[in-house]
Amino acid sequence: QRLSLQSHNHRQENWTVIKGEAKATIDESTIKLKVGESVNIPKKSKHRLANDSQEKLEIIEVQTGDYLEEDDIVRYQDDYSRN
């Protein structure tokens, strides 16, 4: 499973893996994150989080910025047909 490819105009995010292994795409870069590792996603960066394994993935997401509502999500690709 994976999240939509998205960006935010008003917030940045930090993802920390607490279980499993994640694949994080930020703009043109893709990195693998293991337990205890984290990544920062700057405002306006296109980003996506994916779990390419059968193991359960759990993360902690911290959002910071001047506006944190869901209507700040700009989706470019979505496996679930959301706008």
N, CA, C and O atoms as a DFTB+ gen file, in Angstrom:
332 C
 N C O
     1  1       0.840      -1.177       0.000
     2  2       0.000       0.000       0.000
     3  2       0.882       1.237       0.000
     4  3       2.051       1.188       0.384
     5  1       0.297       2.352      -0.441
     6  2       1.034       3.610      -0.423
     7  2       0.065       4.780      -0.346
     8  3      -1.105       4.671      -0.711
     9  1       0.581       5.894       0.134
    10  2      -0.183       7.125       0.194
    11  2      -0.196       7.769      -1.187
    12  3       0.576       7.391      -2.068
    13  1      -1.066       8.727      -1.360
    14  2      -1.083       9.465      -2.617
    15  2       0.194      10.292      -2.751
    16  3       0.826      10.653      -1.759
    17  1       0.560      10.585      -4.008
    18  2       1.635      11.534      -4.268
    19  2       1.008      12.902      -4.060
    20  3       0.063      13.271      -4.757
    21  1       1.541      13.662      -3.092
    22  2       0.872      14.880      -2.668
    23  2       1.876      15.941      -2.253
    24  3       3.072      15.676      -2.131
    25  1       1.367      17.143      -2.038
    26  2       2.158      18.225      -1.465
    27  2       1.245      19.055      -0.579
    28  3       0.025      18.891      -0.587
    29  1       1.864      19.955       0.189
    30  2       1.133      20.853       1.085
    31  2       1.728      22.253       0.943
    32  3       2.949      22.407       0.905
    33  1       0.893      23.246       0.865
    34  2       1.367      24.627       0.744
    35  2       1.683      25.274       2.084
    36  3       2.438      26.244       2.137
    37  1       1.115      24.748       3.171
    38  2       1.222      25.438       4.456
    39  2       1.873      24.630       5.568
    40  3       2.007      25.133       6.683
    41  1       2.277      23.405       5.303
    42  2       2.869      22.614       6.377
    43  2       4.029      21.779       5.857
    44  3       4.116      21.437       4.677
    45  1       4.906      21.472       6.787
    46  2       5.939      20.486       6.528
    47  2       5.638      19.288       7.413
    48  3       4.884      19.396       8.380
    49  1       6.225      18.152       7.083
    50  2       5.972      16.936       7.851
    51  2       7.284      16.255       8.179
    52  3       8.293      16.449       7.501
    53  1       7.250      15.450       9.236
    54  2       8.355      14.585       9.599
    55  2       7.774      13.203       9.826
    56  3       6.828      13.042      10.597
    57  1       8.336      12.202       9.157
    58  2       7.905      10.816       9.323
    59  2       9.004      10.046      10.038
    60  3      10.165      10.101       9.630
    61  1       8.655       9.331      11.094
    62  2       9.586       8.456      11.801
    63  2       9.012       7.045      11.794
    64  3       7.864       6.834      12.184
    65  1       9.808       6.088      11.353
    66  2       9.367       4.692      11.301
    67  2       9.526       4.072      12.681
    68  3      10.599       4.132      13.280
    69  1       8.436       3.469      13.182
    70  2       8.504       2.776      14.478
    71  2       8.304       1.267      14.332
    72  3       8.530       0.517      15.281
    73  1       7.882       0.820      13.144
    74  2       7.754      -0.610      12.879
    75  2       7.795      -0.823      11.374
    76  3       7.144      -0.094      10.625
    77  1       8.558      -1.818      10.926
    78  2       8.622      -2.141       9.502
    79  2       9.670      -1.321       8.772
    80  3      10.603      -0.791       9.376
    81  1       9.499      -1.228       7.458
    82  2      10.407      -0.482       6.597
    83  2       9.585       0.299       5.586
    84  3       8.671      -0.246       4.968
    85  1       9.910       1.576       5.417
    86  2       9.151       2.455       4.529
    87  2       9.985       2.861       3.325
    88  3      11.215       2.880       3.371
    89  1       9.288       3.181       2.256
    90  2       9.921       3.809       1.099
    91  2       9.315       5.204       0.988
    92  3       8.116       5.350       0.751
    93  1      10.148       6.225       1.161
    94  2       9.686       7.611       1.103
    95  2      10.180       8.250      -0.187
    96  3      11.369       8.209      -0.501
    97  1       9.252       8.839      -0.925
    98  2       9.596       9.590      -2.122
    99  2       9.374      11.059      -1.816
   100  3       8.292      11.461      -1.388
   101  1      10.411      11.858      -2.040
   102  2      10.339      13.298      -1.825
   103  2      10.915      13.954      -3.074
   104  3      12.107      13.853      -3.362
   105  1      10.033      14.625      -3.803
   106  2      10.379      15.189      -5.108
   107  2      10.976      14.082      -5.978
   108  3      10.276      13.113      -6.272
   109  1      12.209      14.181      -6.390
   110  2      12.807      13.191      -7.301
   111  2      13.615      12.116      -6.578
   112  3      14.190      11.244      -7.230
   113  1      13.670      12.159      -5.252
   114  2      14.476      11.203      -4.483
   115  2      13.603      10.159      -3.805
   116  3      12.492      10.454      -3.365
   117  1      14.110       8.944      -3.727
   118  2      13.441       7.867      -2.997
   119  2      14.439       7.280      -2.017
   120  3      15.565       6.945      -2.385
   121  1      14.012       7.155      -0.749
   122  2      14.889       6.578       0.264
   123  2      14.128       5.512       1.045
   124  3      12.905       5.564       1.168
   125  1      14.872       4.551       1.567
   126  2      14.299       3.525       2.434
   127  2      14.569       3.933       3.873
   128  3      15.657       4.398       4.215
   129  1      13.561       3.750       4.701
   130  2      13.665       4.090       6.120
   131  2      13.390       2.853       6.951
   132  3      12.409       2.145       6.724
   133  1      14.263       2.596       7.919
   134  2      14.090       1.478       8.843
   135  2      13.675       2.023      10.205
   136  3      13.636       3.235      10.416
   137  1      13.370       1.122      11.117
   138  2      12.930       1.503      12.459
   139  2      13.922       2.495      13.077
   140  3      15.131       2.268      13.086
   141  1      13.377       3.593      13.591
   142  2      14.184       4.623      14.230
   143  2      14.667       5.717      13.294
   144  3      15.171       6.743      13.751
   145  1      14.521       5.512      11.990
   146  2      14.956       6.520      11.032
   147  2      13.794       7.438      10.677
   148  3      12.628       7.046      10.736
   149  1      14.140       8.671      10.305
   150  2      13.100       9.632       9.968
   151  2      13.521      10.476       8.781
   152  3      14.683      10.491       8.372
   153  1      12.526      11.185       8.237
   154  2      12.768      12.067       7.099
   155  2      11.886      13.293       7.249
   156  3      10.757      13.207       7.732
   157  1      12.418      14.444       6.826
   158  2      11.664      15.686       6.817
   159  2      11.153      15.964       5.411
   160  3      11.876      15.785       4.432
   161  1       9.907      16.400       5.318
   162  2       9.295      16.747       4.037
   163  2       8.998      18.248       4.064
   164  3       8.098      18.683       4.783
   165  1       9.739      19.043       3.295
   166  2       9.509      20.490       3.291
   167  2       8.171      20.861       2.658
   168  3       7.602      20.089       1.887
   169  1       7.678      22.048       2.992
   170  2       6.474      22.579       2.352
   171  2       6.652      22.542       0.843
   172  3       7.746      22.767       0.325
   173  1       5.563      22.257       0.149
   174  2       5.461      22.273      -1.313
   175  2       6.227      21.154      -2.012
   176  3       6.236      21.107      -3.242
   177  1       6.874      20.249      -1.268
   178  2       7.550      19.106      -1.887
   179  2       6.535      18.017      -2.207
   180  3       5.678      17.699      -1.382
   181  1       6.631      17.446      -3.407
   182  2       5.804      16.288      -3.733
   183  2       6.363      15.107      -2.961
   184  3       7.567      14.854      -2.977
   185  1       5.463      14.377      -2.274
   186  2       5.939      13.275      -1.447
   187  2       4.924      12.139      -1.389
   188  3       3.730      12.314      -1.634
   189  1       5.454      10.975      -1.055
   190  2       4.638       9.760      -0.947
   191  2       5.349       8.800      -0.001
   192  3       6.578       8.757       0.047
   193  1       4.567       8.035       0.748
   194  2       5.085       6.998       1.632
   195  2       4.514       5.668       1.182
   196  3       3.322       5.568       0.891
   197  1       5.357       4.641       1.121
   198  2       4.911       3.322       0.664
   199  2       5.474       2.228       1.558
   200  3       6.532       2.378       2.169
   201  1       4.740       1.128       1.616
   202  2       5.187      -0.094       2.275
   203  2       5.283      -1.159       1.196
   204  3       4.265      -1.634       0.691
   205  1       6.502      -1.533       0.846
   206  2       6.700      -2.531      -0.210
   207  2       6.839      -3.948       0.319
   208  3       7.116      -4.868      -0.451
   209  1       6.651      -4.141       1.621
   210  2       6.821      -5.477       2.194
   211  2       5.496      -5.994       2.745
   212  3       4.490      -5.284       2.755
   213  1       5.517      -7.230       3.198
   214  2       4.342      -7.827       3.825
   215  2       4.266      -7.484       5.306
   216  3       3.226      -7.679       5.936
   217  1       5.364      -6.974       5.869
   218  2       5.387      -6.603       7.283
   219  2       4.594      -5.312       7.506
   220  3       4.602      -4.417       6.661
   221  1       3.924      -5.225       8.630
   222  2       3.162      -4.039       8.969
   223  2       4.099      -2.842       9.126
   224  3       5.162      -2.950       9.737
   225  1       3.693      -1.701       8.568
   226  2       4.445      -0.461       8.680
   227  2       3.705       0.489       9.616
   228  3       2.508       0.727       9.455
   229  1       4.428       1.027      10.593
   230  2       3.858       2.040      11.475
   231  2       4.824       3.207      11.523
   232  3       6.035       3.029      11.655
   233  1       4.267       4.409      11.414
   234  2       5.077       5.622      11.481
   235  2       4.445       6.601      12.456
   236  3       3.268       6.493      12.800
   237  1       5.240       7.542      12.885
   238  2       4.741       8.718      13.585
   239  2       4.925       9.875      12.623
   240  3       6.021      10.099      12.110
   241  1       3.847      10.612      12.378
   242  2       3.901      11.781      11.509
   243  2       3.694      13.026      12.357
   244  3       2.715      13.128      13.097
   245  1       4.616      13.966      12.246
   246  2       4.498      15.243      12.935
   247  2       4.360      16.325      11.876
   248  3       5.204      16.451      10.989
   249  1       3.291      17.103      11.977
   250  2       3.022      18.192      11.039
   251  2       3.266      19.514      11.746
   252  3       2.824      19.712      12.878
   253  1       3.977      20.429      11.069
   254  2       4.168      21.772      11.604
   255  2       3.915      22.776      10.494
   256  3       4.228      22.523       9.331
   257  1       3.353      23.903      10.858
   258  2       3.079      24.948       9.881
   259  2       1.976      25.853      10.358
   260  3       1.460      25.696      11.465
   261  1       1.612      26.811       9.512
   262  2       0.603      27.788       9.905
   263  2      -0.820      27.345       9.613
   264  3      -1.771      28.028       9.994
   265  1      -0.983      26.191       8.931
   266  2      -2.318      25.673       8.608
   267  2      -2.196      24.173       8.431
   268  3      -1.419      23.713       7.595
   269  1      -2.954      23.395       9.210
   270  2      -2.787      21.940       9.233
   271  2      -4.029      21.171       8.793
   272  3      -4.120      19.969       9.039
   273  1      -4.975      21.828       8.157
   274  2      -6.225      21.164       7.778
   275  2      -6.039      20.295       6.524
   276  3      -5.101      20.486       5.750
   277  1      -6.958      19.339       6.350
   278  2      -6.877      18.390       5.246
   279  2      -7.047      19.029       3.866
   280  3      -6.599      18.460       2.871
   281  1      -7.684      20.195       3.788
   282  2      -7.852      20.823       2.477
   283  2      -6.563      21.473       1.960
   284  3      -6.570      22.111       0.907
   285  1      -5.468      21.314       2.692
   286  2      -4.152      21.760       2.232
   287  2      -3.441      20.668       1.426
   288  3      -2.307      20.866       0.989
   289  1      -4.091      19.525       1.225
   290  2      -3.491      18.437       0.454
   291  2      -3.751      18.673      -1.031
   292  3      -4.896      18.822      -1.459
   293  1      -2.666      18.703      -1.811
   294  2      -2.753      18.745      -3.272
   295  2      -2.324      17.363      -3.756
   296  3      -1.167      16.981      -3.579
   297  1      -3.244      16.607      -4.366
   298  2      -2.936      15.244      -4.819
   299  2      -2.606      15.242      -6.306
   300  3      -3.312      15.842      -7.117
   301  1      -1.516      14.553      -6.648
   302  2      -1.084      14.426      -8.041
   303  2      -1.394      13.030      -8.579
   304  3      -1.738      12.879      -9.752
   305  1      -1.275      12.016      -7.731
   306  2      -1.622      10.627      -8.068
   307  2      -2.217       9.994      -6.824
   308  3      -1.742      10.229      -5.713
   309  1      -3.262       9.188      -7.009
   310  2      -3.886       8.553      -5.848
   311  2      -4.454       7.205      -6.249
   312  3      -5.239       7.113      -7.193
   313  1      -4.064       6.160      -5.538
   314  2      -4.533       4.806      -5.814
   315  2      -5.993       4.603      -5.439
   316  3      -6.595       3.602      -5.829
   317  1      -6.571       5.529      -4.693
   318  2      -7.935       5.391      -4.175
   319  2      -8.904       6.384      -4.783
   320  3     -10.017       6.548      -4.283
   321  1      -8.496       7.052      -5.861
   322  2      -9.361       7.976      -6.619
   323  2      -9.889       9.138      -5.789
   324  3     -11.006       9.607      -6.008
   325  1      -9.083       9.603      -4.835
   326  2      -9.462      10.808      -4.076
   327  2      -8.972      12.025      -4.820
   328  3      -8.022      11.947      -5.600
   329  1      -9.620      13.153      -4.579
   330  2      -9.179      14.420      -5.195
   331  2      -8.300      15.186      -4.270
   332  3      -7.836      16.272      -4.618
